[in-house]
Amino acid sequence: MSGSSSDLSFVKSPATRDCGDLQIKIHLASPDPDVIKDLGINDVLRLTLKTSTGPVVASYDGKVAGAILTTDPGFLISCISQGYGYSARVVSLTGGDCQVAIYCSERP
């Protein structure tokens, strides 16, 4: 199972972080091999909440590719609940492992 590595960063300092500044480079957790096999570098996945309280999942063509596990899931869930939209660009694929760069793609 993948998903143990994440790099959470913000354009502003964490004390003044803003949902629109969120940038994360992370490996998908529990990637679905049937979806991952169809991905290529620079493909874009859409982040959504599976339920109103999480978890955050990344989908491609309407199919869940994997989960997003961050060091502060509450912040990401809160931002999505406020109407911010996030996309995840595929930056590397190694076997069944998929690393993505998450960025704000839509503001309320």
C-alpha positions in Angstrom: 0.0 0.0 0.0 1.3 3.4 -0.9 0.7 6.8 0.5 3.3 7.2 3.3 5.1 10.3 1.9 3.7 13.8 1.7 5.1 17.3 1.4 2.7 19.9 2.6 3.7 23.5 1.7 2.0 26.9 1.4 2.9 30.0 -0.5 2.3 31.9 2.8 3.5 30.9 6.2 1.4 28.2 7.9 0.1 30.7 10.4 -1.5 32.7 7.6 -2.3 29.9 5.3 -5.1 30.3 2.8 -7.1 27.6 1.0 -6.1 29.2 -2.3 -2.4 28.8 -1.5 -2.5 25.1 -0.7 0.1 23.1 -2.6 0.9 19.4 -1.7 3.1 16.9 -3.4 2.0 13.4 -2.2 1.6 9.8 -3.2 -1.9 8.5 -3.6 -2.9 6.2 -0.8 -4.5 2.9 -1.6 -4.2 3.5 -5.4 -6.6 1.5 -7.6 -4.5 -0.4 -10.1 -7.4 -0.4 -12.6 -7.4 3.4 -12.7 -3.7 4.0 -12.2 -2.9 1.9 -15.3 -4.8 4.4 -17.5 -2.9 7.5 -16.1 0.0 9.3 -17.7 2.4 12.0 -16.5 0.6 15.4 -16.4 -2.8 13.9 -16.4 -5.1 15.8 -14.0 -7.3 14.2 -11.3 -10.1 15.9 -9.5 -10.2 16.0 -5.7 -13.5 15.5 -3.9 -14.9 14.4 -0.5 -16.2 10.9 -0.4 -18.6 12.1 2.4 -19.0 15.5 3.9 -16.4 14.7 6.5 -13.9 12.9 4.3 -11.9 11.2 3.2 -10.5 13.2 0.3 -10.3 11.1 -2.9 -8.7 11.8 -6.3 -10.7 10.7 -9.3 -9.9 10.3 -13.0 -12.7 10.0 -15.6 -15.2 9.6 -12.7 -13.3 6.7 -11.1 -11.5 6.9 -7.8 -7.7 6.6 -8.3 -6.8 6.7 -4.7 -7.1 8.6 -1.4 -5.3 11.8 -0.3 -3.8 11.5 3.1 -2.2 14.7 4.4 -0.6 15.7 7.7 -3.6 18.1 8.2 -6.6 16.5 6.5 -9.0 18.7 8.4 -7.7 21.8 6.7 -8.1 20.3 3.2 -11.6 19.0 4.0 -12.5 22.4 5.4 -11.3 24.1 2.2 -13.2 21.8 -0.1 -16.4 22.3 2.1 -16.0 26.0 1.7 -16.2 25.6 -2.1 -12.5 25.5 -3.1 -11.7 23.1 -5.8 -8.5 21.1 -6.1 -6.8 19.3 -8.9 -3.9 16.8 -8.7 -1.4 16.6 -11.6 0.4 13.3 -12.0 4.1 13.9 -11.6 5.4 10.3 -11.4 4.2 6.8 -11.9 6.2 3.8 -10.8 4.4 0.5 -11.0 1.2 0.9 -9.0 2.6 4.0 -7.2 1.3 7.5 -8.3 2.7 10.8 -7.0 0.6 13.9 -7.6 1.0 17.7 -7.1 -2.1 19.1 -5.7 -3.1 22.7 -6.3 -6.1 25.0 -6.0 -8.0 25.0 -9.3 -11.2 26.7 -8.3 -12.1 29.5 -5.8 -15.6 30.0 -4.4 
